[in-house]
Amino acid sequence: MGKKQIAYVSVFVVLAALTYIQFRTWRDFDWYTFWHQTDRISPLRIVYGIAIIYFAYVMRALRWAIFLKPVLKTSSARLLVPTILGFTGVALLGRGGELIRPYLIARRENLPFSSQIAVWAVERIFDLSAYTVILVLAIFWPPTSSSFLTTVPFAERASC
């Protein structure tokens, strides 16, 4: 058996084990409570939420392509799959998965991994800057009378 076949068999065995564990867990799942809590969810809003998530992935791939522009001309379409896989790694592995995206992009674009770590650091600086701007606006921009917090009574806000 070659290396590829061993990898495929290993992935299949892991997925089969995870499926079995999930099936065993869902046997004891309280489906009545789940359906009772989710019966008023709008399917259209779920579709909107999924669309916004994927739009955010496209924008992150575009931003990464812009950061790479001085080094390499690439398209955001080439960076979209590594971006989605990278954020999937973050969801599955936590912050340790942050290194998956720079690694995948470095492999796809034939760039050194260290250069992609530098791009990742610049991206974090931009994220922190955007957060700072939003925080300053929230602190120093007074709410208007039509804002959510001033028009909804406290008891209703607590139940949201």
Secondary structure, 3 states (H helix, E strand, C coil): CCHHHHHHHHHHHHHHHHHHHHHHHHHCCCHHHHHHHHCCCCHHHHHHHHHHHHHHHHHHHHHHHHHHCCCCCCCHHHHHHHHHHHHHHHHHHHHHHHHHHHHHHHHHHCCCHHHHHHHHHHHHHHHHHHHHHHHHHHHHCCCCCCCHHHHCCHHHHHHC
